[in-house]
Amino acid sequence: MDTSSALSSTGARPKWSLVGPGLVVAATGVGAADLVATLIAGSTYGYALFWAVVIGCVMKVVLVEGAGRFSLATGHTIYEGWSSLGAWTAVYFGPYIVVWGFVYGAAAMAGTGLPLANLFPVFSITTWGIISGLVGLALVWMGKYGLFEKVCALFVGVMFVAMVMAAALTVPNLLDLFAGLAPIVPEGGLFTTLAVAGGVGGTITLAAYGYWVREKGWHTPEYMRVMRLDNGVAYLVTGIFVTATLIVGAELLYSANIAIAEGEQGLVDLGTVLDERYGAVAGKIFLVGFWAAAMSSLVGVWNGVSLMFADFAGHVRKLPEDHPERGSKGKAYKAYILWLTFPPMLLFAFGEPFWLIQAYGVLGAFFMPFLAITLLLILNSDRVPREWRNKWLSNALMVVTALVFIVLTFDQVRGIITGE
């Protein structure tokens, strides 16, 4: 179906712009942890894993497109699709979203507080993190999608410019970069390769795409082509951004044999390296980009995952799918924002309890296989009109994606059990 001739049910032509739900999901999915993983991959293996970055973008495009296609083709949310597979989905998803939200809230606020404390040391990491959480709450509390989308676009612009600037400063070797498209797994680097591919652009927020599509006002199959274009451009932007991160790791760290810390402190370390190599301005601009990446993830989760929780809670209460309580105007939406913001602040004071970290690690590791496998089941069934079901290519890519995340899941669980 050609978008130029397709009319929506209201008679208006479906519209698309560079800013859309795809850019929101991409901005939310690329957080500080993803930047560190890609930087370390570049600093350890140079450009050898560039192909894994490309594959990672393709895998996420497939999953996000599947979530959006289900929503547009059926008019239902992704949670309605999951619930049609049986009660086991609620048994998994309910505890997952509660535990995940508690721990992620603390991690997200700490992630935003770290660069701000280095840029403006007048406050501690904890104080800046709490301020960031409250700002995120204020931005999404009223559920105004238009404002939320514009804020995410601003953050994407800042983080994109900062990282591309850092990559350009290193004067990258483009021949080596393109040589990295050869699918070679470095010796001893299998799980790093899979982690780079799996970490490009989001986890639970991929499933939020269908909710943002609805918030955007895209409700019917007439918007299918618009949605796919939106999704493709968003992950093209993500791919360029993550490639720039890999370039910085390869050129600035790998070539000079400089090691940075694991975790988000590694991004602060990189800012220091940029300071020393290119001057204080370069380091400060990079830290601003680091903050924008962390803040975009925080704001995106505060909105998108809260929408998912509101839909889940409304389904449990057997409310109609179009009931206001199952959306951004409902009490459950606001309750989950509060859950993301205030209880996690306790972790700043008391540390993260061991059992909570364990539960979060196990549940979190299983989400991406859950998403890939459930999309395979849903999109190959009569839950979706025949013309919008998976074709062979979509099935092949989803199967590969599911297998990659199953392997990563076992590695994550093994690491938790062995303490590695």
N, C-alpha and C positions, 0 to 999 in steps of 0.2 A: 504493500500500500504506500503510495507516495504522499508525503506530508503536505506537499503544496496543494494537493487537490482534496485531501481528506478534511471533512467537516466534523466537528464535535456534535454531540447531541443537542447542543444549544444553537447550532448553526454557525458558530465561530470557528475560524481556522485554528488548529492547535499551534501554539506558539512555543518557541524555544529561544533561549539566550545562553550566553556563556556561563551565566550564573544559574545553577539549578540544583536539584536534589543530588545529582551525581557529584558535583563539586563539594557539596556539604558532606556526603559520605566519605569522599576521598580525604577531605580536610580533617574530618573526625578520626579517620582510621590511621593516619600517619602521625603518630605521637613521638615523644622524646625517646621512648624505648626502641622504636623502629629505627630512628636515626642512629642510635648508638650501635644497634646490631649491624646496620649497613656500614657504618664507619669502621667498626672492628673487622668486618669482612674485607673491606678495602685495604685496611692497614695490615691484615694478615696475608691475604692472597692477591693483592693488587687488583687487576681487572678480570681475573679468572672467573669470577662469579657474576659478571655482567649479564650473562644469559639467564641466570636465575632470577635477576631483577625483572627481566622482560617476562619470563614465565609467570612470576608472581603477579604481575599486573594482569596478565591474561586470565589467570585463575580467578582473581577477584572480579574482573569484568563479567566472567561467566556466572558467578554466584549472585552478584548484584543484579545483573540482567534477569536472572531467573526469578529473584524475589520481586523485581518490578513487573516482570511479565505476568506472574501469577496475580498480582494485585490488579493490574489493568484488565486482564482477560476475564477475571471472575468477579471483580468488584469486592473481593474479600481481602482481609488482612492476612499476613503470613501466619499469624497465630491461629487463625481459623483453619488455614491449611494444615498446620501441625496437629491441631485438635482432631481433625478428621482422620488422622492416622491411628488414633486411640488414646486412652487415658494416660499411657506411659509418657507422652510428651509433656503433659502438665506436671507429672510426678518429677520429671527431670527439670523442666524449665522453671517452675516455681521456686524451689530451693536455690537453683543456680542464680537467678536474677537478683534474689535477695542477698545472698552471700557475696556475689560478684560486685554488686553496687556498694556494699559496705567497704570492701577492701579497695575497690577502684577509686572511690571517693577520696580516700586518704592518699593514694598514689598520685591521683591527678592533681590534687592541691599541692602536694610536695613537689611534683614536677613543674608546676608553674612558679612555685615559691623559690626554687633553686636559682634560675637565671635572674629573677628580680632581686634576690638578696645579693647577687654578685654585681648587678647593675646599680642598685640603690641600697647599700649596706646599712641604711638607717633602721631597717627592720630585719628580723630574723627570717629564715626560710619558712618556719612555722607561721609566723604572722603574715607574711606575704601570701602563703598558701591559703590561709583562712580568708584573707581579703579576696583572693581570686575566686574561691568557692562562692563567696557572697555575691561577687559581681556576676558570676555565672548564673546564680539563682535569680538575680534581678533581671537578667537579660531574657530568660526563658519562662519566668513565672506566669506571665499572662498568655503564653502560648501563641504569640504573634509570629507566625512563620516568616512573613516578609522581612521583619526586622532581624530575626535569627539568621536568615539566609544571607542578608547583606553583611552582618557581622562576620560570619564564616568566610565570606568572600574577601573581606578586608584582611583577616588573619592569613588566608591562603596567599594573598598578594605579598604580604610582609615576609612570610617564611620562604616563599618561592624566590623572591628577589635576594634575600639574605644568603640562601644556600647556593643559588646560581652564581652570585657574586663571589662567594668563597671558592667555588669551583673554578671560575674564570681566573681568579688570582693565582691559582696553582699552575696555569698554562698547561692544560691537560694534553697528553699524547693521544690524539684521536685514533691513530693507527692501532695502538695497543688496546684502546677502548673497544674498537670494533672487532679486534681479534678475540676479545672476551665473549663474543657471541657464540663461539664454538662451545658446544655443551660438554665441557670437561669438568669432572669432579676432582678437585685436588686431593692428594693423598691424605687420608685422615680427616677429610673435610666434608663427608657425606651429610652429617646432621647440620653443619653450618650452612651448607648449600640449601638444604630443605628449609632451614629456619629463615634464610634470606628470602627464598621464594614465598614462604608462608607468611612472612611478616610484612609484606608490602601492602599496606593500606587497609587494615581493619580486622576486627573479629566480630563481636556481637553487633557492632554498628552496621555491618553489611546487611543484616536482617532489618535494620531500621529504614533502609532505603524505601521499601514499599510504603511505609508510613509517611515519609517525607514527600513521596510522589502524591499521595492523597492530600497532604497539607498544601502542596503546590496547586492543587486543583485539577490534577490529571487523574481522571476517574475511569475512562473508557478505553477500549482497544484503539480508538482513533489516535491516541497519544503514544502508541507503541513505538513508532519510528522515532518520535521526538525523544522518548525515554532512552532508546538505544543510542541515539546520537549524544544525548546528555551524558550517559554513562561512559561512552567511549572517549569523549573529549576529557572528561574528568580524570580518567585513569591514564590518559596521555600526559596530562599535567602532572599527575602523581609519578608517572614513570620518569619524566624529566627531572623532577625534584629528587627522587631517590637515586637516579643516576648521578646527579650532581653531588649527592652525599657520598656515593661510592668513589667518585673522582677525588673528592677531598681526602678520603681515607687512603686511596692508592697513591696520590701524588704528594700529599703533605706528610702523611704518616708512614706509609709503606716504604717510600723511596728514602726517607730519612731515618728509618728504623726507630720511629717514636711510638711508644706505647701510651695508650690512654686508659683510664679506669673503666671497669665494667659499670653498668648502670648509668644513670643520668649525670653523675659527676663527670663522666667522660666527655660530655658536651661542654662543660665548663672548662675542662682541660684543653679541649680543642680551641676554645675561645682564647685561652692563654697562649697557645701555640701561634694562633693567628696574630695576637698582639705582638709577640716577639718577632715574627717573620715579616709582617706587613704593617705594623703600627697599631696603636690603640683603637683607632676608629674602626678598623676591620674587625677586631675582636668584639667591640661593643655592638656593631651591626649584627654580627653572627649571634650574639646572645639575645638580641631582640628577636631574631628569627627563631631561635630556640624557644623563647617564651611564646611566640605566636603559634608555633606548632603544638606546644603543650596546652595553651589556652584554647585553641580551636578544638582539640580533642575533648577538653573539659566541657566546653559549652555544648558541643555536639552530643555528648553522652547525657548531659543534664536534660537536653530536650528529647533526643531520639529514643533513648532507653526508657525514659519516663513515659513516652507514648506507648512503647511496647508493654510496659508494666500496666498502664491504664487499660489497655486492650485485654491483657491477660486477666486482670482483676474483674473487669466487666463480664468477661466470658464465664468466669467462675460463678459470678452472681446471676448468670443467665440473662443478662441485659441484652436487648437487641443491638445488632452491630452498629447501627447508626445512632445509638444513644449517646448524648453529650458526655456522660460519665466515662465512656470508653475512649475519650479523646483529650485534647489539650485544655478543655474547659472543666474537666472533671476533678473530683477530689483526689482520686487515686494518682492522677498525673502529678498533682502538687505534693501529695504525700511522698511520692518517690523522689522528687527533687529534694525535699527536706531530708529524706533518708540518705541521699547521696552527699548532702552538705554537712549536716550537724553531727550525727553519730560517729562518722569517720574521724572527726576532730579528736575524739577520745584516743584514737590510736597515736596521735602526736604526743599525748601525755603519758600513755601507758605502754607504748610500743605495740607491735603486732603480735597477738597471741599465736603460739605455734600451731594450734589446731585450726585456726582460721586461715593461716597461710597454706596449710596442707589442703584444706577443703577447697580453697580458692584455686590452688594449683591444679587439683584433680578436675574440678568442674570446668575450669577455664580451658584446660587441655582438650576436653571432650566437645566443646561447643562447635568448632569448625567442622569436624566430621559429622556432627549432628545436623548442621545446616546443609552440608553437601549431600548427605544421604537422604534427608527428608525432602530436599528439592528434587532429587532424582525420583523419589517415589511419587511425589505430588504431580510433577510436570510430565509424567508418563502415564497418568491415569485419567479417568473420565471426570475428575474434579475440574479439569481444564478443558475448554472447547478444543476440538481436534486440531484446528488450524494453529493453535498456540501451544501445543504440546512440544516436547523436546524433539528435535531432529537428531540424526545420527551424530553430527558434530558436537552438538550441545551435550549429548549423552557421553560421548567419548571424553570430552574435556571435564565434565563433572565427575566421571569415574576416576580419572587421573587425579583430579583435585582431591577427591575423597581419600584416595590411597595415600597421597602425600601427607594429608593431615592425620590419617590414622597412624602412619609411621611416626610423625612428630608427637602424637599423643602418647604412644608407647614410650618414646624417648623421654618425654616430660614426666610421665609416671615413674619410669625407671629412675630418673634423676631424683625425684622426691623420695623414693624408697631407699635409694643408696646414699642420699645426701650429697650427690655430686652437683 
